[in-house]
Amino acid sequence: MVYLTRQEHFNAAHKLFNPAWTKEQNEAVFGVCANENWHGHNYDLYVTIKGKPDPDTGFLYDVKKLSQLIRKYVIEPLDHKNLNLDVPFMKDKMCSTENLATAIWHQLIDHLPGGVLLHCIKLYETPRIYVEYFGEE
């Protein structure tokens, strides 16, 4: 089994805010991340696939095609967007990095060719905070 990782980058704004809670409760739980005027991150995304290399090319999957899939289904819908307002696949979800990584997985899983498996989504919110998701619900 070979693992191949492609790194991408996007910028997006969001806020963490539970509409069922008071402003005070949201601020107590989420702190500055509940800012009414939003805040943004420079996200780094690592998409890892796995499988067996093709005997004719030596490739697990063409990295250009992988990049195109990630751009079409993840980067274009997310880059320079408000995650709470502009991204259909985040609608009605708390826009935490954990939920975003899970949603990215679901954006990609059905678009990989046979024999290529999605192994991990690793999403850095900051250089010191990241989430890894392996498809386990």
Secondary structure, DSSP 8 states (H G I E B T S, - for coil): -EEEEEEEEEEEEE----TTS-HHHHHHHHGGGG-TT-EEEEEEEEEEEEE---TTT--SS-HHHHHHHHIIIIIHHHTTEETTTT-GGGTTS---HHHHHHHHHHHHGGGS-TT-EEEEEEEEEETTEEEEE-S--
